[in-house]
């Protein structure tokens, strides 16, 4: 039994290349060899952190990760943008998704770490 509770709103899926597992506050995608390919938070109430520093607002992210990001549209239908950081050495991408129509209080809606 896992310490994490399954998210009943999503069905886990298996493809020939990867398994997608949905838990209450996150999604994990891993390859058939067990390598984690993607980790995504799924809940606004569960914030990401780095070295114990919570990443609740965009300023928190910029202060911790710096200003070397690409600001791009993530989902225009939901009015979401993302700050995207690339680690070219490790082939890892970090996307911090936020509502772009709320400039005063730009909270982090979710974060996504994935291999590319």
Contact map, one row per residue, 1 for C-alpha under 8 A:
11100000000000000000000000000000000000000000000000000000000000000000000000000000000000000000000000000000000000000000
11111000000000000000000000000000000000000000000000000000000000000000000000000000000000000000000000000000000000000000
11111000000000000000000000000000000000000000000000000000000000000000000000000000000000000000000000000000000000000000
01111100000000000000001100000000000000000000000000000000000000000000000000000000000000000000000000000000000000000000
01111110000000000000001100000000000000000000000000000000000000000000000000000000000000000000000000000000000000000000
00011111000000000000011100000000000000000000000000000000000000000000000000000000000000000000000000000000000000000000
00001111110000000000011110000000000000000000000000000000000000000000000000000000000000000000000000000000000000000000
00000111111000000000000100000000000000000000000000000000000000000000000000000000000000000000000000000000000000000000
00000011111000000000000000000000000000000000000000000000000000000000000000000000000000000000000000000000000000000000
00000011111100000000010000000000000000000000000000000000000000000000000000000000000000000000000000000000000000000000
00000001111110000000110000000000000000000000000000000000000000000000000000000000000000000000000000000000000000000000
00000000011111000011110000000000000000000000000000000000000000000000000000000000000000000000000000000000000000000000
00000000001111100011100000000000000000000000000000000000000000000000000000000000000000000000000000000000000000000000
00000000000111111111000000000000000000000000000000000000000000000000000000000000000000000000000000000000000000000000
00000000000011111110000000000000000000000000000000000000000000000000000000000000000000000000000000000000000000000000
00000000000001111100000000000001000000000000000000000000000000000000000000000000000000000000000000000000000000000000
00000000000001111110000000000011000000000000000000000000000000000000000000000000000000000000000000000000000000000000
00000000000001111111000000001111000000000000000000000000000000000000000000000000000000000000000000000000000000000000
00000000000111101111100000001111000000000000000000000000000000000000000000000000000000000000000000000000000000000000
00000000000111000111110000111100000000000000000000000000000000000000000000000000000000000000000000000000000000000000
00000000001110000011111000111000000000000000000000000000000000000000000000000000000000000000000000000000000000000000
00000110011100000001111101110000000000000000000000000000000000000000000000000000000000000000000000000000000000000000
00011110000000000000111111100000000000000000000000000000000000000000000000000000000000000000000000000000000000000000
00011111000000000000011111000000000000000110000000000000000000000000000000000000000000000000000000000000000000000000
00000010000000000000001111100000000000001110010000000000000000000000000000000000000000000000000000000000000000000000
00000000000000000000011111110000000000111110000000000000000000000000000000000000000000000000000000000000000000000000
00000000000000000001111011111000000001111100000000000000000000000000000000000000000000000000000000000000000000000000
00000000000000000001110001111100000111110000000000000000000000000000000000000000000000000000000000000000000000000000
00000000000000000111100000111110000111100000000000000000000000000000000000000000000000000000000000000000000000000000
00000000000000000111000000011111111111000000000000000000000000000000000000000000000000000000000000000000000000000000
00000000000000001110000000001111111110000000000000000000000000000000000000000000000000000000000000000000000000000000
00000000000000011110000000000111111000000000000000000000000000000000000000000000000000000000000000000000000000000000
00000000000000000000000000000111111000000000000000000000000000000000000000000000000000000000000000000000000000000000
00000000000000000000000000000111111100000000000000000000000000000000000000000000000000000000000000000000000000000000
00000000000000000000000000000111111110000000000000000000000000000000000000000000000000000000000000000000000000000000
00000000000000000000000000011110011111100000000000000000000000000000000000000000000000000000000000000000000000000000
00000000000000000000000000011110001111100000000000000000000000000000000000000000000000000000000000000000000000000110
00000000000000000000000000111100000111110000000000000000000000000000000000000000000000000000000000000000000000011110
00000000000000000000000001111000000111111000000000000000000000000000000000000000000000000000000000000000000000011100
00000000000000000000000001110000000001111100000000000000000000000000000000000000000000000000000000000000000001111000
00000000000000000000000011100000000000111110011100000000000000000000000000000000000000000000000000000000000001110000
00000000000000000000000111100000000000011111010000000000000000000000000000000000000000000000000000000000000001000000
00000000000000000000000111000000000000001111111000000000000000000000000000000000000000000000000000000000000011000000
00000000000000000000000000000000000000000111111000000000000000000000000000000000000000000000000000000000000111000000
00000000000000000000000000000000000000000011111000000000000000000000000000000000000000000000000000000000000000000000
00000000000000000000000010000000000000001111111100000000000000000000000000000000000000000000000000000000000000000000
00000000000000000000000000000000000000001011111110000111000000000000000000000000000000000000000000000000000101000000
00000000000000000000000000000000000000001000011111000111000000000000000000000000000000000000000000000000000001100000
00000000000000000000000000000000000000000000001111111110000000000000000000000000000000000000000000000000000000000000
00000000000000000000000000000000000000000000000111111110000000010000000000000000000000000000000000000000000000000000
00000000000000000000000000000000000000000000000011111000000000000000000000000000000000000000000000000000000000000000
00000000000000000000000000000000000000000000000011111100000000000000000000000000000000000000000000000000000000000000
00000000000000000000000000000000000000000000000011111110000000000000000000000000000000000000000000000000000000000000
00000000000000000000000000000000000000000000001111011111000100000000000000000000000000000000000000000000000000000000
00000000000000000000000000000000000000000000001111001111110110000000000000000000000000000000000000000000000100000000
00000000000000000000000000000000000000000000001100000111110110000000000000000000000000000000000000000000001100000000
00000000000000000000000000000000000000000000000000000011111110000000000000000000000000000000000000000000111100000000
00000000000000000000000000000000000000000000000000000011111111000000000000000000000000000000000001000000011100000000
00000000000000000000000000000000000000000000000000000000111111100000000000000000000000000000000000000000000000000000
00000000000000000000000000000000000000000000000000000111111111110000000000000000000000000000000000000000000000000000
00000000000000000000000000000000000000000000000000000011111111111100000000000000000000000000000000000000000000000000
00000000000000000000000000000000000000000000000000000000011111111110000000000000000000000000000000000000000000000000
00000000000000000000000000000000000000000000000000000000001111111100000000000000000000000000000000000000000000000000
00000000000000000000000000000000000000000000000001000000000111111100000000000000000000000000000000000000000000000000
00000000000000000000000000000000000000000000000000000000000011111111000000000000000000000000000000000000000000000000
00000000000000000000000000000000000000000000000000000000000011111111100000000000000000000000000000000000000000000000
00000000000000000000000000000000000000000000000000000000000001001111100000000000000000000000000000000000000000000000
00000000000000000000000000000000000000000000000000000000000000001111110000000000000010000000000000000000000000000000
00000000000000000000000000000000000000000000000000000000000000000111111000000000001111000000000000000000000000000000
00000000000000000000000000000000000000000000000000000000000000000001111100000000011110000000000000000000000000000000
00000000000000000000000000000000000000000000000000000000000000000000111110000000111100000000000000000000000000000000
00000000000000000000000000000000000000000000000000000000000000000000011111000000111100000000000000000000000000000000
00000000000000000000000000000000000000000000000000000000000000000000001111110001110000000000000000000000000000000000
00000000000000000000000000000000000000000000000000000000000000000000000111110001110000000000000010000000000000000000
00000000000000000000000000000000000000000000000000000000000000000000000011111111100000000000000000000000000000000000
00000000000000000000000000000000000000000000000000000000000000000000000011111111100000000000000000000000000000000000
00000000000000000000000000000000000000000000000000000000000000000000000000111111000000000000000000000000000000000000
00000000000000000000000000000000000000000000000000000000000000000000000000111111000000000000000000100000000000000000
00000000000000000000000000000000000000000000000000000000000000000000000000111111100000000000000000111000000000000000
00000000000000000000000000000000000000000000000000000000000000000000000011111111110000000000000011111000000000000000
00000000000000000000000000000000000000000000000000000000000000000000001111110011111000000000000011110000000000000000
00000000000000000000000000000000000000000000000000000000000000000000011111000001111100000000001111000000000000000000
00000000000000000000000000000000000000000000000000000000000000000000111100000000111110000000001110000000000000000000
00000000000000000000000000000000000000000000000000000000000000000000111100000000011111000000111100000000000000000000
00000000000000000000000000000000000000000000000000000000000000000001110000000000001111100000111000000000000000000000
00000000000000000000000000000000000000000000000000000000000000000000100000000000000111110011110000000000000000000000
00000000000000000000000000000000000000000000000000000000000000000000000000000000000011111111100000000000000000000000
00000000000000000000000000000000000000000000000000000000000000000000000000000000000001111111000000000000000000000000
00000000000000000000000000000000000000000000000000000000000000000000000000000000000000111111000000000000000000000000
00000000000000000000000000000000000000000000000000000000000000000000000000000000000000111111000000000000000000000000
00000000000000000000000000000000000000000000000000000000000000000000000000000000000001111111100000000000000000000011
00000000000000000000000000000000000000000000000000000000000000000000000000000000000001111111110000000000000000001111
00000000000000000000000000000000000000000000000000000000000000000000000000000000000111100011111000000000000000011111
00000000000000000000000000000000000000000000000000000000000000000000000000000000000111000001111100000000000000111100
00000000000000000000000000000000000000000000000000000000000000000000000000000000011110000000111110000000000000111000
00000000000000000000000000000000000000000000000000000000000000000000000000000000011100000000011111000000000111110000
00000000000000000000000000000000000000000000000000000000000000000000000001000001111000000000001111100000000111100000
00000000000000000000000000000000000000000000000000000000010000000000000000000001110000000000000111110000011111000000
00000000000000000000000000000000000000000000000000000000000000000000000000000111100000000000000011111100011110000000
00000000000000000000000000000000000000000000000000000000000000000000000000000011100000000000000001111110010000000000
00000000000000000000000000000000000000000000000000000000000000000000000000000011000000000000000000111110000000000000
00000000000000000000000000000000000000000000000000000000000000000000000000000000000000000000000000111111110000000000
00000000000000000000000000000000000000000000000000000000000000000000000000000000000000000000000000011111110000000000
00000000000000000000000000000000000000000000000000000000000000000000000000000000000000000000000000000111110000000000
00000000000000000000000000000000000000000000000000000000100000000000000000000000000000000000000000000111111000000000
00000000000000000000000000000000000000000000000000000000110000000000000000000000000000000000000001110111111100000000
00000000000000000000000000000000000000000000000000000001110000000000000000000000000000000000000001100000111110000000
00000000000000000000000000000000000000000001001000000011110000000000000000000000000000000000000111100000011111100000
00000000000000000000000000000000000000000011000000000000000000000000000000000000000000000000000111100000001111100000
00000000000000000000000000000000000000011111001100000000000000000000000000000000000000000000000111000000000111110000
00000000000000000000000000000000000000011000000100000000000000000000000000000000000000000000011110000000000111111000
00000000000000000000000000000000000001111000000000000000000000000000000000000000000000000000111100000000000001111100
00000000000000000000000000000000000001110000000000000000000000000000000000000000000000000001111000000000000000111110
00000000000000000000000000000000000011100000000000000000000000000000000000000000000000000001110000000000000000011111
00000000000000000000000000000000000011000000000000000000000000000000000000000000000000000011100000000000000000001111
00000000000000000000000000000000000000000000000000000000000000000000000000000000000000000011100000000000000000000111
